[in-house]
Amino acid sequence: MKLRMMWTAMMSLAAFSFAGNALAVDKQMSPGLKKKMQAICGSQGGVPGGWQVAKVTPDAERSLSMILHQMNATDKLKQINDVRTQIVGGTHYAMEFELKDGEVWNAIVLHSARGDYMIERHAKKGELCPKDGNS
């Protein structure tokens, strides 16, 4: 009986924890992601390992093409609005781009030191660094 009560309590806690986490992901940005976005958009110029405003390079374009392919929007790019990089164990690219229909999206890709491209944050509608501070 005691074992069954413990099992029920553990399952209830797990269900509550899962539901709470799912709600947090769906309804608001996680604290870790919020901190990362603040680091990307903040003014950290000249800080070693910090995010820097960057130019559109062929490497940044390859990173974005991976995102567009995943979105099934490879022929819909209008322009790249913003690129920011962070050099740590490879190059992280945080990009804001606009599609031909006027929608603005942002995403983060890592180009690892081994040469692999990995999506770190899938494309999300909206500006990379909104003027009002919300992401």
Secondary structure as the mmCIF struct_conf table of DSSP 4:
data_model
#
loop_
_struct_conf.conf_type_id
_struct_conf.id
_struct_conf.beg_label_comp_id
_struct_conf.beg_label_asym_id
_struct_conf.beg_label_seq_id
_struct_conf.end_label_comp_id
_struct_conf.end_label_asym_id
_struct_conf.end_label_seq_id
HELX_RH_AL_P HELX_RH_AL_P1 LYS A 2 LYS A 27
BEND BEND1 GLN A 28 GLN A 28
HELX_RH_AL_P HELX_RH_AL_P2 PRO A 31 CYS A 41
BEND BEND2 GLY A 42 GLY A 42
TURN_TY1_P TURN_TY1_P1 GLY A 45 GLY A 46
TURN_TY1_P TURN_TY1_P2 PRO A 48 GLY A 49
STRN STRN1 GLN A 52 ALA A 54
HELX_RH_AL_P HELX_RH_AL_P3 PRO A 58 MET A 71
TURN_TY1_P TURN_TY1_P3 ASN A 72 ASN A 72
TURN_TY1_P TURN_TY1_P4 THR A 74 ASP A 75
STRN STRN2 LEU A 77 ILE A 87
BEND BEND3 VAL A 88 GLY A 89
STRN STRN3 GLY A 90 LEU A 99
TURN_TY1_P TURN_TY1_P5 LYS A 100 ASP A 101
BEND BEND4 GLY A 102 GLY A 102
STRN STRN4 VAL A 104 SER A 112
TURN_TY1_P TURN_TY1_P6 ALA A 113 ARG A 114
BEND BEND5 GLY A 115 GLY A 115
STRN STRN5 TYR A 117 LYS A 125
BEND BEND6 GLY A 126 GLY A 126
BEND BEND7 LEU A 128 CYS A 129
TURN_TY1_P TURN_TY1_P7 LYS A 131 ASP A 132
BEND BEND8 GLY A 133 GLY A 133
#
